[in-house]
Amino acid sequence: MPYAAGKAIEALAAELGGVDLVRLSANENPLGPAPRVVEAVRREAARIHLYPDSGSTALREALAQRLGVGRDELVVGNGADELIGLVALAAFEPGDEVIVPHPSFEPYTTGVALAGATLVPSPLAGYETDLEDMGRRLTPRTKAVILCSPHNPATTIVRRGPLGAFLARLGADPPLVVLDEAYGDFCDDPEYPDGIALLRHHPRLIVLRTFSKIAGLAGLRVGYAVARAETIDRLNRVRAPYNVNRLAQVAARAALEDTEHWERTRKLVIEERARLSAALARRGLAHPPSQANFLLARVPDAAAACERLFRAGILVRDGAGVGFPGHLRISVGLPATNERLLALL
Ligand SMILES: Cc1ncc(COP(=O)(O)O)c(C=O)c1O
């Protein structure tokens, strides 16, 4: 089944007859991109007749410095989405088993299926990734384990202690462990582990991150993987030469320099998340404590609530489409949008 990304925001706005539509269904950055990113893209626009740097060299250099890793331990992708596909293409073969939390971000499943490997779903325990269950599903055929932390759509994290114990139990010849940290920038739980620090002791770990969320570059498509150089080399062998376009590369570099916008986004999301969470609780709408830039709230009639919000110009995700029927997945928006949302609920 094709990934249900939903209709383009422009098409939906047209359906509403031109009403201003705010999208709280795709976990985008409510502040938009930083002004200096927009300026960098504008400057670069006159050079789009030139192919981009095929290795995203300057961006990797900037990331390597920021993260304290080698340039050869990084590969940049056309969104983290592409990197999920590249891992599957490079590593998964028919007969391989890949353990994936269920439900979770759909492209993991597609990657496994496209590679002809066998998906081994590991049900969440409520809203939590169940490492015990994942451990029980390991076999000699397990090629990889995919972890999503914070989890999309469940909003929860895998904490440092349990993750360390899980990695340790994988033994001397472990499977690949893909740790998707797309929403890691929004965590304030001190028990949230730094995936990159874990790489020192876990050579088969692949950490995925993105500029789509915290940096507001979802429309340009830039993500990256951090792993040991041998793993990165394998990913580079299956990637298209010009996978990350020129505008995306300069925008991501400018975003890295604009730490102020990064921090402003983080602060806004963390503050508004707490406010939304408390207000939902007061309305009796149960939800797991979120470490992401969205909430997953149980509501009496999710489809009707979605429709009502849409008619009022706010788009949220019906949980039925992401494995949580009876829930709404709601991105944290600007304060005024969140107010409006709460009034409509
Ligand atoms: C868990 C998770 N991983 C990866 C991605 C993909 O990010 P990108 O926009 O970089 O492809 C998303 C996007 O929503 C996501 O939710």
The ligand as an SDF file (V2000), in Angstrom:
LIG
                    3D

 16 16  0  0  0  0  0  0  0  0999 V2000
    9.9790    8.8850   13.0350 C   0  0  0  0  0  0  0  0  0  0  0  0
   10.3160    9.5940   11.7800 C   0  0  0  0  0  0  0  0  0  0  0  0
   11.4440    9.2940   11.1450 N   0  0  0  0  0  0  0  0  0  0  0  0
   11.7950    9.9040   10.0150 C   0  0  0  0  0  0  0  0  0  0  0  0
   10.9870   10.8640    9.4420 C   0  0  0  0  0  0  0  0  0  0  0  0
   11.3600   11.4210    8.1170 C   0  0  0  0  0  0  0  0  0  0  0  0
   11.9500   12.6280    8.1830 O   0  0  0  0  0  0  0  0  0  0  0  0
   12.3890   13.3630    6.8790 P   0  0  0  0  0  0  0  0  0  0  0  0
   11.4490   14.4810    6.6720 O   0  0  0  0  0  0  0  0  0  0  0  0
   13.7880   13.7860    7.1580 O   0  0  0  0  0  0  0  0  0  0  0  0
   12.3430   12.3770    5.7440 O   0  0  0  0  0  0  0  0  0  0  0  0
    9.7950   11.2260   10.0580 C   0  0  0  0  0  0  0  0  0  0  0  0
    8.9290   12.2300    9.4560 C   0  0  0  0  0  0  0  0  0  0  0  0
    7.8390   12.4780    9.8120 O   0  0  0  0  0  0  0  0  0  0  0  0
    9.4400   10.5490   11.2520 C   0  0  0  0  0  0  0  0  0  0  0  0
    8.2780   10.8060   11.8620 O   0  0  0  0  0  0  0  0  0  0  0  0
  1  2  1  0
  2  3  1  0
  2 15  2  0
  3  4  2  0
  4  5  1  0
  5  6  1  0
  5 12  2  0
  6  7  1  0
  7  8  1  0
  8  9  2  0
  8 10  1  0
  8 11  1  0
 12 13  1  0
 12 15  1  0
 13 14  2  0
 15 16  1  0
M  END
$$$$
